[in-house]
């Protein structure tokens, strides 16, 4: 009898990580800070500080990019980058400054109340990163400066992208 209970308990405990992962995939989170994915370009372009980023846009592919630089996020200087596909917001990246204050852990901490705990780091683009795999979106904390290590003066950013 004790052996059967121990076996059943072992099976249940072994399934816990898989259940947690499945629950994470079932979450619907389409917002970061004040921005909701799916918002139209027409609405976003009226935000204070909004400016078109022509160098990163590819209108022939239906891709338009823009940014806002201000302190509306966490009362700290940030660059908020927006990517629109066919006129709808499909990606938001928030780059935090100064890098000495906004470490990888600090950016993750800012996201916890919005997206929950991502669990341990996972492999993402050949590096271990904090990743939120949600039902309709992918969230990640990653280096912002072309992959430069933040220890070398680079900054961290939080991004959320609609899955397609």
Helices and strands as residue ranges (DSSP letters): H 2-26, E 31-32, E 35-36, H 41-44, E 51-52, G 59-61, E 63-70, E 78-85, E 88-96, H 104-115, E 122-124, E 127-133, E 137-143, G 150-152, E 156-162
